[in-house]
Amino acid sequence: MKTRFLSLITMLLLTGSIAMAQGTSKMPFGILAGVNFQNLNGKDASGDKLENDMLIGYHAGVNIQIPIAPQFYFQPGLLYSSKGAKNTYTVTGTEFTNKTKLSYIEMPLNLVYKALLGKGYFMLGFGPYVGYAFGGKVITEGGSADVEQKIEFTNVVETTDDLTTPYYKAFDVGGNIFAGYEMANGIFFQFNTQLGMITINPEYKIIPDDKSSIKNTGFGLSLGYRL
């Protein structure tokens, strides 16, 4: 799976390089960055709903815009995106906060509709994304000291694995929806939403009836410039 994802990234970078080398306005190159408001939603091992709060992160990346029909474009991109969630709980009168932070390389593959509005364009886009987590940590704050644990990525946690280590799956797939406005000078802004379609929690062999189901969800705001 990792090899396939890296192959997709390579294809996108090659496509973008060719478009820039050609210098054509038909496939304009865009850069963007912004803030994420992310969460991890779903169920825990016993089947109870997760009670997490949103975690603020950020994203940055590039995309290209390929015309496929009047006012419609295919817009593949490549983004770094920080995701996760936080959870606050109390133990013997002491409040603790767990922050789960996941770092992803993502490839959104959006279909975009652009309509002339004023001197710029109204934009509406949607499509799938694929992501691969390359790093992460869980930070526990509270009491006399803070504790930081590195996340390990695996699909299955065996009974011989260290069960005090936080585990997640690296691969993620979901859907994007965004709306925004692009000005005549190339500056654009957009509101983005994401919904994870697959679970990112691994299977724990030690839990015979594990009902865990954790997915990435969130929204964000982006500011960018199209060359």
N, C-alpha and C positions, 0 to 999 in steps of 0.2 A: 504493500500500500504506500509506503514511504517513497519507493522508487517511482510509482505512478504519479504521485503528487509532484515530485521534483521534475519529472518529465513535463507535466503541465506548465510548471513555472518556466522551464526552459523554452517551451513553445511560445509562451506569452512574451517573454523577453526578446526572443528572436523577431516576433511579429512587430513589437514596438520599435525595435532597432531598425528594421526595414522601413517602417513608416516614417521614422525620423530622418533616415538617410535619404529617402525619396523627397522629403521636404514638401509633401503634398498636403493641402488643406482639407482633403477628403477624409483623412484619418488623423484628426488633431490629437495631440498628446496632452494629457491633463495631470496635474499634481494636486493633491488634496491632503488635508489634515483636520483633525477635530477631536471632540470629546465624546467618550462613551459613557453610558449609564447602563451597566450590565448586571445580570443576576443569574443565579443557578436555580432553576425551578424543577419541581418534580416530587419524588417520594423518597423517603429513607428506607432502610433495610426492612423495617416492620410494615411499610406501606403507608405511613403517615406523611401528610403533606409537609414539604420543607418550608420553614419559616425564615427565609433569608431576606436580607435587605440589599438594595442596589449598591454596587461599588463603582466609583468613578474611575475611568481609565482614559485612554486616548488611542487614536489610530492615525496612520499616515501612510501614503502610498501614491501609486500612479495608475492611470488607465489610458486606454485608447478608444477612439470613437469611430466605428466603421459603419458607413451608411449601407442600409440594406433595402430601403424603400423610402419614398418621400415622407419626411418627418420621423422616420424610424431608424434606429441605430442599434448595432450590437456593441456593447461596451464591456470588454473584459478588463480586469484590473488585477493589481497585486498590492496587498496591504499588510502592514504590521498592525495588529490589534491586540490590546490588552483587555482581558475579560476576567470574570470571577464574581464573587459575592462576599458579603460579610454577615456574621451572625453574632448576636449578643446574648449572653446567658449569665445566670448568677449561681455561684456555688458557695454555700455557707456564708452568705452575706457579701461575697466579693464578686464584682462584675467583671466578666471576661468578654473580649471580642475576638472572634476568629475572622481573619481576612484571607480568602483564597484568591490568589492572583495567578492567572494563566496568560502566557504570551503565545500568540498565534501568528503564523503567516497564512493569509487567506487569499483566495482567488474568487472574487465575485464575477459572475457571467450574466450580465444584465441586458435586457431588452429595454431600450429607452425611446420614449415618445417626446419630441420637442416641437412646441407650437409657438409661433411668433406672438409675443405679448409686449407691447410698447416697443422699446428699442432693443429688447433682448428676447429670451426664450423661456417659456415655462417648460419644466422637465418633469416627467413621470417615468419611473423605471421600476422594474422588478426582475427577479431571476434567482437562480440558485447560487450558493457559494460552497466551496470546499475549503477546509482549513486544516492546518497541522500545527499542533502545539509543540514548541521546542524548549519550553522552560516554564517554570512556575514554582510557587512557594505558598505555604500556609503560615501566617503570622498570628500568634496568640498573644494578645495584649491584656494585661491585668495582673493584679497581685504584686509581688515584689520584683518580677522580672518579665521581660518579653521573650518569647520563644519563637524561633524561625525554623521551619522544616522545608526541605527541598522536596518538590513533588516528583515522583517517578511515574513514567508512562508505560502502561502495559494493558493488555486486554483481559488478562486473567491473573488474579492474585492467588498463588498457591499457598497451601497450609504451612509450607516451610519458609515463606517470605516474612520479612519483618512487618508485623501488623501494626506497628506504631507509625509507619511511614505513610503519608498520604499518597494515594494512587489515583490516576485518571487515565482514560484512553487519550491517545494523541490525535486521532483522526476525528474530524467533525464535518457535518454536512447540514446545510440549512437553506433558508430562503431570505432574500432581501426585498424590501420595498422602500423606495425613496421618492421624494418630491422636492423640487427646488426651482431656482431661477438662475439663468446664466445671462450676464450683462453683455453688451456689445463689445466691451473691451476684453472679454474672456474670463473675467472674475465670476465665480459662481458660488452659491451656497445651497445646501440641501439638508433636509431632515431625513434620517435613515432609521429604519427599523429592521431587526433581525429576529428570526425564530429558528432555533436549532431543531432539526428533524430526527436526529439520532441521539441516543444516550451516550454520554461521555464517561460514565462510571464503569469500571471494570467488573468482571464477575469474581466474587470472592468464594473460593472453594470451601472455606471454613464455615460459610453461612449456607445451610441447606435450603432454605426457602427465602432467598434474598429478593426483596421486592423493590430494591433501589432502582430509580429511574431519574437521572439527572440530565438536564439539557440546558444549553446556553440560550438566553433570551436577552433582549435589550434594545436600546435605541441610541441615537447619537446625532450630533450636529457637525457638519463639515463645511469648510471653507476651502475653495480651490481656485486654480487658474488654468485655463485651457490655452495652449500655445497655438 
